[in-house]
Amino acid sequence: MSGPALEPPPVPALVVGGVAHTRHRPVAHAFRYRTYQWLVDVDALPQHRWPLSWVSGFRSADHLDGGRLGGGLRGDLGRFLDHRGLRLDPHDRVLMLAHARVLGYVFDPLTVFWVLDPQDRLRAVVLEVHNTYGERHGYLLDPDDRGRAQVDKVFYVSPFNDTSGRYAVSLTLTAGRVACSVGLDREGERVLTAVTEGVPRPATGRAVLGAVLRHGPVPQLVTLLIRLHGVRLWRRLPLQPRRPHPKEAVR
């Protein structure tokens, strides 16, 4: 795979913006909230001193194969790609959009890995989706020149949606904007749309402290909001059965 040259922002960066989620059918339900994420190079993760280390932690255990076979995030991603016919070159750069651990806790509904060659040409994208049952799934994408790709849904996320349908993904990675939009289409109709987007800013100590004070403990709040919105939908939508997801999906 080889795609267009991108112009990513300097990293590490805080992507300050918002998350929006719209359920179109069978019932309408929408929310949006302000938040921030991190854009980091997996080979140069932020190393802050206390107290900022309590709100800016990254661990390989939180993603993909959990660092099971060594090599950290890069090792896991390299094996994931190799098993799907794509080699991660030693000179490739991997940028990750994700939440950091805050007070020892993290929950990342969606993590994006961009694989870039030394000229910042896009080689691949991996979307890692987490659900509230402690499971993960990695989707390998080959975006076109506009950053768009499609992939079949195979992972159970919401208790109100089964695994049928197809995702339409749109990605942006520029110095002025970082975004990921995921739409779920089923039988020719859009079922839901989820968007995370923001403006990248240098992750200075002052900026990190300001983001935490302004937005609070984001991973904890994300988990709380998911459960609160689930309660609101519980009486309006039937629950869909869930089967355990194989760990090979992130290996």
C-alpha positions in Angstrom: 0.0 0.0 0.0 1.2 3.5 -0.7 -0.9 6.6 -0.6 -0.6 10.4 -0.8 1.9 12.4 1.2 0.3 13.9 4.4 1.3 17.0 6.4 0.8 15.8 10.0 1.3 18.2 12.9 4.4 18.0 15.2 3.9 15.5 17.9 3.2 14.9 20.7 0.1 17.1 20.3 -3.2 17.5 22.1 -6.1 17.3 19.6 -8.6 19.7 21.3 -12.1 19.5 19.9 -15.1 17.3 20.3 -16.9 14.0 19.9 -20.3 13.7 18.2 -22.5 10.6 18.0 -25.7 10.4 16.1 -28.0 7.4 16.0 -30.3 7.9 12.9 -32.5 4.7 13.1 -34.5 2.9 14.3 -34.7 5.7 16.9 -33.1 9.1 16.8 -30.6 9.9 19.5 -27.6 12.3 19.4 -25.0 13.9 21.7 -21.9 16.0 21.4 -19.3 16.9 24.0 -16.0 18.8 24.1 -12.9 16.8 24.8 -9.3 16.3 23.8 -7.1 13.4 22.6 -3.4 12.8 22.1 -1.6 12.4 18.8 1.7 10.7 19.5 4.6 8.9 17.8 4.5 5.3 19.2 8.4 5.4 19.3 8.5 8.6 21.3 5.7 8.5 23.8 5.4 11.5 26.2 7.4 11.3 29.3 6.2 13.8 31.8 7.2 14.2 35.4 4.8 14.0 38.3 2.1 15.3 38.6 1.6 15.4 34.8 2.6 11.8 34.5 -0.7 11.0 36.3 -2.7 12.4 33.3 -0.5 11.5 30.3 0.3 7.8 30.6 0.6 5.4 27.7 1.0 1.6 28.0 1.2 -1.1 25.3 -1.2 -3.1 27.6 -4.0 -0.8 26.6 -3.9 -1.5 22.9 -3.8 -4.3 20.3 -2.2 -7.4 21.7 -1.3 -5.7 25.0 2.5 -6.0 24.4 2.3 -9.7 24.9 5.2 -10.6 22.7 7.4 -7.5 23.3 8.3 -4.5 21.2 5.7 -2.2 22.7 3.0 -0.7 20.5 5.2 -0.8 17.5 5.9 -4.5 18.0 2.2 -5.3 18.3 1.3 -3.2 15.2 4.1 -4.7 13.2 2.8 -8.2 13.9 -0.8 -7.2 13.2 0.2 -5.9 9.8 2.4 -8.8 9.0 -0.4 -11.2 9.6 -2.4 -9.3 7.1 0.2 -9.2 4.4 1.7 -5.8 5.0 5.3 -5.2 6.4 6.0 -2.4 8.8 9.3 -1.0 7.6 11.9 0.0 10.3 11.9 3.5 8.8 8.1 3.9 8.9 6.6 6.3 11.4 3.5 5.4 13.4 1.3 8.1 14.7 -1.5 7.2 17.2 -4.6 9.2 18.1 -5.8 8.0 21.5 -6.7 8.8 25.0 -3.9 8.8 27.7 -4.3 7.1 31.0 -5.6 9.6 33.6 -5.2 8.6 37.3 -4.3 5.1 36.2 -7.4 4.5 34.0 -8.1 4.7 30.3 -10.9 3.7 28.0 -10.5 4.3 24.3 -13.6 3.7 22.2 -11.6 4.4 19.0 -7.8 4.5 18.5 -6.4 5.4 15.1 -2.9 4.3 13.9 -1.5 6.1 10.8 1.5 4.3 9.2 3.7 6.8 7.3 6.8 6.3 5.3 9.9 8.6 5.7 8.3 11.1 3.2 5.0 11.0 5.2 3.2 9.1 2.5 0.4 7.1 3.9 1.0 3.3 3.9 -1.9 2.1 6.0 -4.4 3.0 8.7 -5.5 0.7 11.6 -8.7 1.5 13.5 -8.8 -0.1 16.9 -12.2 -0.3 18.4 -12.8 -1.1 22.1 -16.1 -2.1 23.7 -17.2 -1.9 27.3 -16.8 -5.6 27.7 -13.0 -5.4 27.6 -12.7 -6.6 24.0 -10.8 -5.0 21.0 -10.8 -5.3 17.3 -8.4 -3.9 14.7 -9.6 -2.9 11.2 -6.9 -2.5 8.5 -7.8 0.3 6.1 -6.4 1.4 2.7 -7.8 5.0 2.4 -8.0 6.7 -1.0 -6.5 10.1 -1.8 -9.4 11.8 0.1 -8.8 9.7 3.2 -11.9 7.6 2.7 -12.2 3.8 3.2 -14.9 1.2 3.8 -14.8 -2.0 5.8 -17.3 -4.6 6.9 -18.4 -4.4 10.6 -17.5 -7.6 12.4 -17.1 -6.4 16.0 -19.8 -6.0 18.7 -19.7 -2.5 20.1 -23.1 -1.3 21.2 -25.6 -3.6 22.9 -28.2 -2.1 20.6 -26.5 -3.0 17.3 -25.4 -6.4 16.0 -22.4 -6.9 13.8 -24.1 -6.5 10.4 -23.4 -3.5 8.1 -20.4 -1.7 6.7 -18.4 1.2 8.0 -17.7 4.3 5.9 -14.6 5.9 7.3 -13.2 9.4 6.6 -9.8 10.5 8.0 -8.0 13.8 8.3 -4.4 14.3 9.4 -3.1 17.8 8.8 -1.3 20.5 10.8 -4.6 22.3 11.3 -7.1 19.4 11.9 -7.1 15.8 13.0 -10.4 13.9 12.6 -12.0 10.5 12.2 -15.6 10.0 11.0 -17.2 6.6 11.1 -20.6 5.9 9.6 -22.4 2.6 9.9 -24.5 1.7 6.8 -26.9 -1.2 6.7 -29.1 -2.1 3.7 -28.5 1.2 2.0 -29.3 3.3 5.0 -27.1 5.2 7.5 -27.7 3.7 11.0 -25.3 5.9 13.0 -22.4 8.4 12.6 -19.6 8.9 15.1 -17.1 11.7 14.7 -14.0 12.7 16.7 -12.2 15.8 15.6 -10.1 18.7 16.9 -7.2 21.1 16.4 -3.7 19.8 17.2 -1.7 21.9 19.7 1.8 21.3 21.1 1.5 19.1 24.2 3.5 21.4 26.5 3.2 21.0 30.2 1.0 24.1 30.4 -1.3 22.8 27.6 -1.7 19.4 29.3 -2.6 21.0 32.6 -5.0 23.3 31.0 -6.7 20.5 29.1 -7.2 18.4 32.2 -8.5 21.3 34.2 -10.9 22.3 31.4 -12.2 18.9 30.3 -11.7 16.8 33.5 -10.7 13.1 33.6 -11.7 12.3 30.1 -11.5 8.5 30.1 -13.6 8.3 33.2 -16.1 10.8 31.8 -16.3 8.8 28.5 -17.1 5.6 30.3 -19.8 7.4 32.4 -21.4 9.0 29.3 -21.5 5.7 27.4 -23.4 4.1 30.3 -25.8 7.0 30.8 -26.7 7.1 27.1 -27.1 3.3 27.2 -29.6 3.6 30.0 -31.6 6.2 28.0 -31.7 3.9 25.0 -32.4 0.7 27.0 -36.2 1.2 27.1 -36.4 2.2 23.5 -34.3 -0.4 21.7 -34.0 -4.2 22.0 -30.7 -5.7 23.2 -28.7 -7.6 20.7 -26.9 -10.9 21.7 -23.2 -10.8 22.0 -20.6 -13.5 21.3 -17.1 -13.4 22.8 -14.7 -11.8 20.4 -11.5 -13.7 19.5 -8.2 -12.1 20.6 -6.7 -12.9 17.2 -8.6 -9.9 15.9 -5.8 -7.6 17.3 -2.9 -10.0 16.6 
